[in-house]
Amino acid sequence: MITVICGTNRANSNTLKFAQHYVDVLRSKTNEGVELLELDKLGSEWYNAAMYSEANIGDTVKEVQDALMIPSSKIVFVSPEYNGSIPGALKLFLDALSIRKAKETFSMKKALLVGVAMGRAGNLRGLEHLTGMLNHLGLVVHPNKLPISACHTLVDDAGKVNNEGTLKVIDAHVDSFLQF
């Protein structure tokens, strides 16, 4: 299974549009199951002051971990740029998953990183921060990270990625990851 993570808890974000596009491209290129995980759909019950104890991990985290993260052999992280890095919600999500069954969740799984930003760097700095975190957790990060700049100009009114050059780059990015 491949899980694509929309790395923000902001509803209806540009990040979601690109994450959904990755899901669509992956489904067209592989027979593996491909699932989308939207952090904004998790709610907030899993975030609490005692969450760093396995006894206090919320049911939502356990359900996501057991249904999506542990069965996945590959994970695509689509992360927006927030304050020069990744959203706190994505970092908190990784923290929550690292408390229970961390080895089964992360160890030696393959990760692909996509950054989206309205600015010109495509969250390149955030992707490097995320790489360090994922390596620490035991994931093998694909060396070709894709920073997508001016993301808001690359989608149409229906929320679909419509820039020809960007579509080609994403297609090649997915092909490379599937061979990884």
C-alpha positions, 0 to 999 in steps of 0.5 A, spaced: 500 500 500 502 507 498 499 512 503 499 519 500 499 524 506 496 531 505 501 534 511 497 540 513 490 541 518 488 546 513 481 545 510 481 545 502 488 547 502 492 547 495 496 542 499 490 537 498 489 539 491 497 536 489 496 530 494 490 528 491 493 529 484 499 524 486 493 519 489 490 520 482 497 519 478 499 513 483 493 509 482 493 510 474 500 507 474 500 501 480 496 496 482 498 497 489 492 500 493 493 508 494 490 511 500 489 519 501 490 521 509 488 528 510 490 531 517 485 536 517 480 530 518 483 527 524 480 532 528 484 534 535 482 528 540 489 525 539 492 531 541 493 532 548 498 533 554 499 526 555 499 524 548 507 522 549 505 515 553 502 509 549 496 509 554 494 516 552 494 515 545 488 517 542 483 512 538 484 516 532 491 515 531 491 508 533 486 507 527 490 511 522 496 507 524 493 500 524 489 501 517 494 506 513 501 507 516 503 500 518 500 496 512 504 502 507 510 500 504 511 507 501 509 514 503 508 520 500 508 526 504 506 533 501 507 538 505 506 546 505 511 551 507 509 554 514 514 559 517 520 556 513 519 549 515 513 544 515 506 545 519 506 543 526 500 539 525 505 534 521 510 534 526 505 533 531 502 527 527 509 524 526 510 525 534 504 521 535 505 515 531 512 514 534 509 513 541 506 506 539 509 501 534 514 506 531 518 500 528 512 497 524 510 504 522 516 507 519 522 502 519 525 502 512 519 504 509 520 508 502 518 516 502 517 521 497 517 528 499 513 534 495 513 541 497 508 546 495 508 553 497 506 560 494 513 563 494 518 561 490 522 556 493 517 550 494 518 549 501 525 546 499 527 548 506 522 544 510 523 538 505 530 538 508 527 539 515 522 533 514 528 529 511 532 529 517 526 527 521 524 521 517 531 519 517 531 519 524 524 515 524 528 510 520 524 511 513 528 511 506 527 518 503 527 518 495 533 523 493 529 527 488 524 531 492 520 536 488 519 543 491 513 546 487 513 554 487 507 558 486 502 553 487 496 557 487 497 559 479 498 551 477 491 549 479 484 551 475 478 553 478 476 546 479 482 545 484 485 540 479 493 541 477 493 544 470 500 546 468 503 542 463 510 542 465 508 541 472 504 535 470 510 532 466 514 533 472 510 530 477 509 524 472 516 523 472 517 524 480 512 518 481 515 514 476 522 514 479 518 513 486 515 507 483 522 504 481 525 506 488 
